[in-house]
Amino acid sequence: QVRLVESGGGSVQAGGSLRLSCAASGSTFNIYRMGWNRQGPGKQRELVAYITSGGMTNYADSVKGRFTISRDNAKNTVYLQMNSLRPEDTAVYYCNVGNLAGRDYWGQGTQVTVSS
């Protein structure tokens, strides 16, 4: 089992920045992919970004150039630096971790609210 603890959500005005963190603990030895999904009001959950253990990254088109995902493998922690935030970025952000056995784990979610 993998336990995920998220932090860093909050409220910010449009154009502002926030940094999310997600620390994994437990059976972390074969974690491959770490990332973030989000679910806005009345919307389906969608991928925001992920990063592999080798450092390969993937971003949703809507956040490219504004968000940066990074990872500290020694700490089993993934970060999401969010700049130039927009009201449409308002959502609950969920940390997601996948291991080499094909298992997926989810965090409890952290609220990000961007006001105009």
Secondary structure, DSSP 8 states (H G I E B T S, - for coil): -EEEEEE--EEEETT--EEEEEEEEES-TTEEEEEEEEE-TTS--EEEEEEETT--EEE-GGGTTTEEEEEETTTTEEEEEE-S--GGG-EEEEEEEEETTS-EEE---EEEEEE-
